[in-house]
Amino acid sequence: MPRVGVIGATGLVGTEMLRVLEERAFPVDELRVFASPRSEGRKLPFAGHEVVCQVLRDGCFDGLDFVIVDVDDPLALECAPAAAAAGAKVVDNSAAFRMDPDVPLVVAEINPGDLRSMPKGIASCPNCTTMVLVVGLAPLHRAAGLERMVVSTYQSVSGHGVAGMRELDEQWTKGAGQADRLRRAGAIEGGVEPGEVWDRPIAGNVIPLAGSMRAAGYTSEEVKLVDESRKILHAPELAVSVTCVRVPVYVGHAMTANLRFSRPMAAGEAAELLADAPGVQLVDGGNGHPTPLESAGIDPVLVGRIREDPSEPGSLNLWVTGDNLRKGAALNSVQMAELLLEG
């Protein structure tokens, strides 16, 4: 019975992590939950009991077998190596170690074998957007060798944590009853002001910029999707073009993907491959149109609208959506811990 620590236990992903550990009956002899000083002493429910939040301090990882980390990159850079040095196997949800060549970047259904080599005692989970996408693409890549993909994402506000959900809540409330004004005058003149998270209103709007700006006009979310997809799929030459967009949805990321392979792939073949793929739920034989709302709270990634691309024979278009808090973060972390426990 392992002893487990969860860092960032009071956040959106952290609370989902505890829920998933309990739902999957992960064997836990002792659970230590860590949070910021403002949450010290707070009691969190787990498996019919309560666990008390602790703060990080010297020796806090002693005796733990697994530590799951869900905090911002600067803190993860400190606490993940400290936990590994104390003897724990670490599963890190931050971006701090994802592109480190000595740290495997793992999606449980795709590349579990990469966990066999953990020189630093740390394994990383990908970004939630990357996670949802590659679960739906990996079976096709294994069959036909994905060469290029063009992706547009539709990312929910929970990807920005509690603050993102709160901002959408507040703006919907302020905009209630003003639909005509919003249509005629625009969101800002209609009474919905930008908040603190985004520089434009998110309610009744879409923002074609998710993440912080990086080189050549691309954002951190776009760079992550490119780099992480290549690493997870073991496809360093994969050509990727992506635009990440924030939409006024509470939970669930979705994306379109145009895919070109090393050989032609028909829509029917893709549907057959995805129908039996682990972690995937094919909707209406691939012709359906699953929504983020339908993916919220469930484990599988939903795939639909599989179509052959008439402009480039042999290529495909499809639609993928999944719960960014669950499969996109918490569930995969627990699945990785299960794989490590199995050895």
Secondary structure as the mmCIF struct_conf table of DSSP 4:
data_model
#
loop_
_struct_conf.conf_type_id
_struct_conf.id
_struct_conf.beg_label_comp_id
_struct_conf.beg_label_asym_id
_struct_conf.beg_label_seq_id
_struct_conf.end_label_comp_id
_struct_conf.end_label_asym_id
_struct_conf.end_label_seq_id
STRN STRN1 ARG A 3 ILE A 7
TURN_TY1_P TURN_TY1_P1 GLY A 8 THR A 10
BEND BEND1 GLY A 11 GLY A 11
HELX_RH_AL_P HELX_RH_AL_P1 LEU A 12 GLU A 23
TURN_TY1_P TURN_TY1_P2 ARG A 24 ALA A 25
BEND BEND2 ASP A 29 ASP A 29
STRN STRN2 GLU A 30 PHE A 34
HELX_RH_3T_P HELX_RH_3T_P1 PRO A 37 SER A 39
TURN_TY1_P TURN_TY1_P3 GLU A 40 GLY A 41
STRN STRN3 LYS A 43 PHE A 46
TURN_TY1_P TURN_TY1_P4 ALA A 47 GLY A 48
STRN STRN4 HIS A 49 GLN A 54
TURN_TY1_P TURN_TY1_P5 ASP A 58 GLY A 63
BEND BEND3 ASP A 65 ASP A 65
STRN STRN5 PHE A 66 VAL A 69
BEND BEND4 VAL A 71 VAL A 71
HELX_RH_AL_P HELX_RH_AL_P2 ASP A 73 ALA A 85
TURN_TY1_P TURN_TY1_P6 ALA A 86 GLY A 87
STRN STRN6 LYS A 89 ASP A 92
BEND BEND5 SER A 94 PHE A 97
TURN_TY1_P TURN_TY1_P7 ARG A 98 MET A 99
TURN_TY1_P TURN_TY1_P8 PRO A 101 ASP A 102
BEND BEND6 VAL A 103 VAL A 103
STRN STRN7 LEU A 105 LEU A 105
TURN_TY1_P TURN_TY1_P9 ALA A 108 ILE A 110
HELX_RH_3T_P HELX_RH_3T_P2 PRO A 112 ARG A 116
TURN_TY1_P TURN_TY1_P10 PRO A 119 LYS A 120
BEND BEND7 GLY A 121 GLY A 121
STRN STRN8 ILE A 122 SER A 124
HELX_LH_PP_P HELX_LH_PP_P1 CYS A 125 ASN A 127
HELX_RH_AL_P HELX_RH_AL_P3 CYS A 128 ALA A 144
STRN STRN9 LEU A 146 GLN A 155
HELX_RH_3T_P HELX_RH_3T_P3 VAL A 157 HIS A 160
HELX_RH_AL_P HELX_RH_AL_P4 GLY A 161 GLY A 175
TURN_TY1_P TURN_TY1_P11 ALA A 176 GLY A 177
HELX_RH_AL_P HELX_RH_AL_P5 ALA A 179 ALA A 185
TURN_TY1_P TURN_TY1_P12 ALA A 187 GLY A 191
BEND BEND8 GLU A 196 VAL A 197
BEND BEND9 ASP A 199 ARG A 200
TURN_TY1_P TURN_TY1_P13 ALA A 203 GLY A 204
STRN STRN10 ILE A 207 ILE A 207
BEND BEND10 PRO A 208 PRO A 208
BEND BEND11 GLY A 211 GLY A 211
STRN STRN11 MET A 213 MET A 213
HELX_RH_3T_P HELX_RH_3T_P4 ALA A 215 GLY A 217
STRN STRN12 THR A 219 THR A 219
HELX_RH_AL_P HELX_RH_AL_P6 SER A 220 ILE A 232
TURN_TY1_P TURN_TY1_P14 LEU A 233 HIS A 234
TURN_TY1_P TURN_TY1_P15 PRO A 236 GLU A 237
STRN STRN13 ALA A 239 ARG A 246
BEND BEND12 PRO A 248 PRO A 248
BEND BEND13 TYR A 250 VAL A 251
STRN STRN14 HIS A 253 PHE A 261
BEND BEND14 SER A 262 ARG A 263
HELX_RH_AL_P HELX_RH_AL_P7 ALA A 267 ALA A 275
TURN_TY1_P TURN_TY1_P16 ASP A 276 ASP A 276
TURN_TY1_P TURN_TY1_P17 PRO A 278 GLY A 279
STRN STRN15 VAL A 280 LEU A 282
HELX_RH_3T_P HELX_RH_3T_P5 ASP A 284 GLY A 286
TURN_TY1_P TURN_TY1_P18 ASN A 287 ASN A 287
HELX_RH_AL_P HELX_RH_AL_P8 PRO A 292 SER A 295
TURN_TY1_P TURN_TY1_P19 ALA A 296 GLY A 297
BEND BEND15 ASP A 299 PRO A 300
STRN STRN16 VAL A 301 GLU A 308
TURN_TY1_P TURN_TY1_P20 PRO A 310 SER A 311
BEND BEND16 GLU A 312 GLU A 312
TURN_TY1_P TURN_TY1_P21 PRO A 313 GLY A 314
STRN STRN17 LEU A 316 GLY A 322
TURN_TY1_P TURN_TY1_P22 ASN A 324 LEU A 325
HELX_RH_PI_P HELX_RH_PI_P1 ARG A 326 ALA A 330
HELX_RH_AL_P HELX_RH_AL_P9 LEU A 331 GLU A 342
#
